[in-house]
Amino acid sequence: MADFDDITGWREELAAFEKTEEGRAFFDKYSSWSPTRPRAPKLPYEIILHFAELFLRHPEVLEALKKSGAWRDYLTANPDFGRDDEGFDELCPWADNETVYDFERWYAMKTQIPYDGNLDPGRRLAYRVAIGELPSLAAPETRAYAEREHSTDIAFSDKGAK
């Protein structure tokens, strides 16, 4: 697997890859929303944990994750608040959301996993650990949470990919 100890230059690396034919083909292969492209397969729980762990190790992306996750929680708690409402653009952490999304794409590129946004459970687990709702990524409670909340998105090795 790629080296993730030093992520310096990850944005530039992703931007350069996205401009190549290989990059365009990689990100266009699967889609979670397109009727003409297949969904990527479920990712193993171990990959989800590795991705989540990177957020917790690297302060730049961790801070963006916290702000993006808090925004998502706010929107979940206020379902009637949307893009057309006054103050939405001022409250939304646009740059942090973009950082989290781009970091996810960079990770997919580095690992060459089948990707269509299917790393979202890793983001969610890292966020829940970062804000103290889950004790750690290795905790049994985290595994139980992942099985309960993300079983349709994660392949658990003892349950097999469905």
KOLDRENPA-477085 format. One record per residue (C-alpha): x, z, y; residue in one letter. Coordinates in steps of 0.02 Angstrom, whole numbers, padded with zeros to 5 digits, always signed. Layout:
KOLDRENPA-477085
XZYa/...
//
This chain:
KOLDRENPA-477085
+00000+00000+00000m/+00056-00029+00178a/+00149+00105+00275d/+00032+00204+00386f/+00151+00338+00450d/+00189+00243+00610d/+00041+00145+00677i/+00127+00094+00839t/+00072-00080+00889g/-00082-00084+00778w/-00191-00163+00912r/-00069-00304+00944e/-00047-00332+00758e/-00236-00346+00735l/-00256-00462+00885a/-00119-00577+00820a/-00195-00581+00645f/-00370-00619+00712e/-00302-00774+00800k/-00235-00849+00639t/-00330-00956+00516e/-00293-00825+00383e/-00366-00689+00495g/-00523-00785+00535r/-00550-00823+00350a/-00518-00641+00303f/-00647-00571+00423f/-00774-00709+00388d/-00772-00693+00198k/-00901-00553+00185y/-01044-00496+00295s/-01162-00348+00291s/-01290-00445+00392w/-01270-00632+00364s/-01391-00716+00243p/-01260-00848+00199t/-01111-00737+00157r/-01098-00607+00020p/-01081-00421+00048r/-00912-00345+00010a/-00910-00237-00145p/-00920-00049-00132k/-00751+00028-00094l/-00679+00163-00206p/-00696+00340-00141y/-00506+00355-00139e/-00492+00212-00013i/-00627+00290+00095i/-00531+00455+00094l/-00366+00369+00136h/-00446+00281+00284f/-00528+00444+00343a/-00363+00536+00329e/-00280+00413+00448l/-00402+00460+00586f/-00358+00643+00563l/-00169+00606+00566r/-00162+00498+00722h/-00219+00581+00885p/-00259+00420+00980e/-00387+00361+00854v/-00449+00538+00817l/-00498+00565+00999e/-00588+00398+01003a/-00675+00441+00839l/-00736+00608+00908k/-00809+00526+01063k/-00885+00382+00967s/-00957+00499+00835g/-01029+00616+00965a/-01113+00466+01047w/-01187+00414+00880r/-01251+00591+00853d/-01327+00588+01028y/-01417+00425+00994l/-01480+00490+00826t/-01548+00646+00913a/-01626+00539+01051n/-01699+00388+00963p/-01798+00334+01115d/-01641+00316+01221f/-01571+00140+01214g/-01474+00004+01301r/-01613-00032+01423d/-01620+00147+01486d/-01542+00202+01648e/-01374+00285+01620g/-01341+00208+01449f/-01190+00108+01504d/-01117+00255+01599e/-01137+00374+01451l/-01083+00257+01312c/-00899+00275+01266p/-00874+00086+01254w/-00684+00090+01244a/-00685+00226+01111d/-00813+00131+01007n/-00704-00023+01019e/-00549+00075+00969t/-00635+00144+00814v/-00704-00027+00765y/-00536-00112+00792d/-00443+00023+00695f/-00562-00005+00550e/-00528-00192+00554r/-00340-00160+00565w/-00347-00048+00412y/-00443-00180+00316a/-00314-00310+00367m/-00167-00199+00317k/-00240-00155+00147t/-00324-00325+00117q/-00480-00240+00050i/-00642-00339+00041p/-00717-00296+00210y/-00885-00311+00298d/-00894-00148+00394g/-00894-00051+00230n/-00768+00076+00294l/-00904+00163+00395d/-00918+00307+00269p/-00734+00345+00299g/-00764+00356+00486r/-00912+00470+00455r/-00815+00586+00339l/-00668+00598+00459a/-00785+00637+00603y/-00876+00773+00506r/-00709+00854+00460v/-00643+00837+00639a/-00793+00928+00713i/-00793+01062+00578g/-00952+01014+00485e/-00849+00982+00329l/-00698+01091+00284p/-00574+00953+00235s/-00569+00782+00155l/-00513+00861-00009a/-00653+00990-00014a/-00788+00978-00147p/-00916+00991-00007e/-00850+00829+00067t/-00867+00740-00099r/-01045+00807-00118a/-01087+00751+00059y/-01016+00578+00025a/-01115+00563-00137e/-01274+00619-00049r/-01258+00519+00111e/-01157+00366+00060h/-01188+00333-00125s/-01250+00158-00087t/-01086+00117+00002d/-00951+00203-00102i/-00894+00177-00282a/-00857+00345-00359f/-00735+00326-00504s/-00829+00443-00619d/-00993+00355-00583k/-00930+00175-00581g/-00964+00041-00452a/-01144-00014-00448k/
//
